[in-house]
Amino acid sequence: MKIRPKLTELLKQKGWTQMKLSEVTGIPQGSISRFDTNKRHDDYHLFAISKALGLTIEELFEVTE
């Protein structure tokens, strides 16, 4: 099973940048970038990002088998 964040696509759909998401969530842009490149997923960040985008945590990821 492969799991990858799809934050880039979600931000593009909303017309937001990583900096805008950083401002809305209070998460540093560098942490958002690490999340987007699948290097780190802090629990707090997952909840804050999903809430800011109006999505479930599952919707932040693409899952393939």
Secondary structure by P-SEA (a helix, b strand, c coil): cbbbbaaaaaaaaacccaaaaaaaccccaaaaaaaaacccccaaaaaaaaaaacccccccccccc
